[in-house]
Amino acid sequence: MGVILSLFVTLIEVYSIALIIYILMSWFPNARESAVGQFFAKVCEPYLEQFRKFIPPLGMIDISPIVAILVLNLAKSGVFQLANWIS
């Protein structure tokens, strides 16, 4: 059971890093139009879209990725707590 929880935590961390890379790509012109940018868009946009439905952008600043990463960190903490309860 510990291996599954460890794998789940690792996947959450990798996805968080992918979100950060995708967010940073918006700072560079045409980065999201590249093949790598399109890959990250396919991976990250479905998750981010769920938060954009409820959190409107503040001017030109979109804070929904910050909330999305916080939710992933809360999920990771929940997995650690679940592991503590099981063991």
N, C-alpha and C positions, 0 to 999 in steps of 0.2 A: 504494500500500500504506500510505503514511503517513496518508492521509485516513481509511482504515478503522480504523487503530489509534487515531488521534486521536478518532474518533467513539466507539469502544469505551471509551476512557478517560473521555470526557465522559459517556457513559451510566452508567458506574460511579460517577462523582461525583454525578450527579443522583440515582441510586438511593440513595447514601449519605445525601444530604440528605433524601430522602423517608423513610428509616428514622429519622433523627434527629427529623424532625417527628412521625412516628408515635409515637415513644417519648415525646416531650414532651407529646403529647396525653393520655397517661395521667395526667398531673398535674392536668388540668382535668376537673371533673365533667361527665359526659355528652358530652365532646368526641368520643369514639370512636363515639357513637351518631348523630352528625350525618351529613349526606350526605358531607361532606369526610372525616370519620373513617372512614366505611364504604368510601370509595374507597381511602384509604390502607391499610385493613385488607386489601382485595382485592389490593392491590399488594405489601404487605410481609409479610403473614402466611405465605404459602407458603414464602418464603425463611427467615423466622425459625423456622418450625415445624421445619425440618431441624435447627436447632441446639438447639431445646428438647427434642428426642428424646434428646440426649446430655448436655445441661447442665441439671441440675435447678435450680430456684430456691433461693436461699439465704434462707429465711424469706420475707419479702415482696419481696425484691429478685431480679429476673430479670436475670442477667448475660449471657444468650444474645445480646441485641442488641449488646452490646459486642464479643463474639467475632465476630458476623456482620459488623460494620463492620470489624474487623481483617482478616477474610478478604477483604473487598472491597478494602481497601487493599493487601493482599498481591497480589491479582489485578492491581490497577493497577500495582504495581511490576513484576510479571511482564510486563505488556504493555510497559512502558517498556524492560525488559531485552530483550524480543523485538525491539522496534524498534531497539535498539542493535546487536543481532546481525545484523539484516537489512541495516542501512545500513553 
